[in-house]
Amino acid sequence: MLPTRNILSGSKSHGWETFPRGASRRSNNYNFPSITLAFTVGFLACLVAMSIVQFTLIPNKHAEYAAVTPSSTPQHIFPNNQQAVTHNYNTAPSPLLSNNRKKVLAVVGVQTGFTSPKDINSRKYDYTARRKALRKTWFPPSQQALDDLESRLGIVVRFVIGHASPTANKNPDALESQIKSEEAQYGDFLRLPLEENYNTLTNKTLAFFTHVVQQYDAEYILKIDDDVYFRPDRLSHAIKQWKDVDAGYVGCMKTGEILKSPKFRWWEPQWELLGGSRYFAHSWGSAYALSGAAASFLASMPRNSLRFLANEDTTIGLWMLAFNIKHLDDRRLCEARCTASSLVTYDIPACSGLCYAAEELVMLHNSTECHSPTVPRPGADFPLAPSMFYFDGKPDVLWEKEKMAQYVESQRKAAEMEKKKAELKAAGDLIDDSFKHGNGNSTVVGKTVRNSSNSSTNNGSLENLFGQIAAGAHDNVN
């Protein structure tokens, strides 16, 4: 096909403009400007018609939040045991945030659960007893106390719980009745539209953050477990410090070994995708905070664009890393005892909370240490605790020292090996010279070899080897 000229621009093109065989470029039978214009108008009309059909006749369930989410979302394949997202909430898109949200400093969600009949009076898993102990200690014990905390400090505190699962409980109605009774008495629950299940804690956490950002315009949102001791009077001071460094993901950061077998409690089925033996930095799940902006971004994401790992703490850490949220390692959120700087206290590292929360919460609250002043003195800053992670881009000095030592040792071994190779080659050259000149005197060869070997350390084996080689050469010549 010959090069043709673009009618609209006057530029030459190569092949997209064609003519029937025998037709002249200047033929009056073909009015090219008219044809091109008609084609363009028709094409634009088709596009307009398709757009009208799409946006008026075909419902677009993502339209209401298209401004804050990508136009297309990658589809991830999850292992079967990760497909616990079955409720309408978890698959529906998040609506745009309302301008009528209540502005507060912080929302603290205390994650709690239903107490099964077998766990009643259990020292570890009686959630009803935990809530009772919390209301006797740091958690506001009445609706009036809740309102007072919100009005004075701008802090909203609620117990967070879903609904009893009929498949996991023999009598879910009785469990629901217990929570409704507590709610009527204290008014301190935030109910989520999902079923409580230990294997779907991440879904519960995601539902919590989503619900909060829809109802509140909060500076920070804290997720804490119901088996930790918390100092709400210190939170406003900590938040000021978090804001000063623009922290979006705050907690006691850690890494850890990726467990690759179901024989271990915290195993990760998707370990191959993580590309190594250790996790990225993420917060302990017992207590951490997201900024309001970070939580809002998370809540706006289509659910099928989020990869869920097996454990809640690593999943949240994965999302924060993917969203480029600024991390802050604040060890005040995981102190093993009440101190002048503690914000959250529990039995770390023996347990991921207080080992026997219902008992220990009251003991801690009655201790002098847990009633220390909010700050050391009026007007003073809330003391910081030494960090373990700084995320400042500086080199790891200890790692560097270890790797440099390994490098020096490898270089020393390489030099020693080269030296031994040179000695072996020198010994072989002497033997070759002995054969060439017909000198079968093994004593001379062996002596020379010994003199060469004496120049290095640990050369007894070399001397014997060279001596044997020289002796064998002498025997062969004779």
Helices and strands as residue ranges (DSSP letters): E 4-5, E 12-13, H 32-52, I 53-57, G 63-68, G 80-82, H 88-91, E 102-111, G 117-119, H 127-136, H 143-153, E 155-163, H 172-186, E 189-195, G 198-200, H 201-215, E 216-225, E 229-230, G 232-234, H 235-244, E 249-254, G 271-274, E 282-291, H 292-300, G 303-305, H 312-322, E 327-329, G 331-333, E 344-345, H 357-365, G 369-371, H 397-436, H 442-453, H 460-477
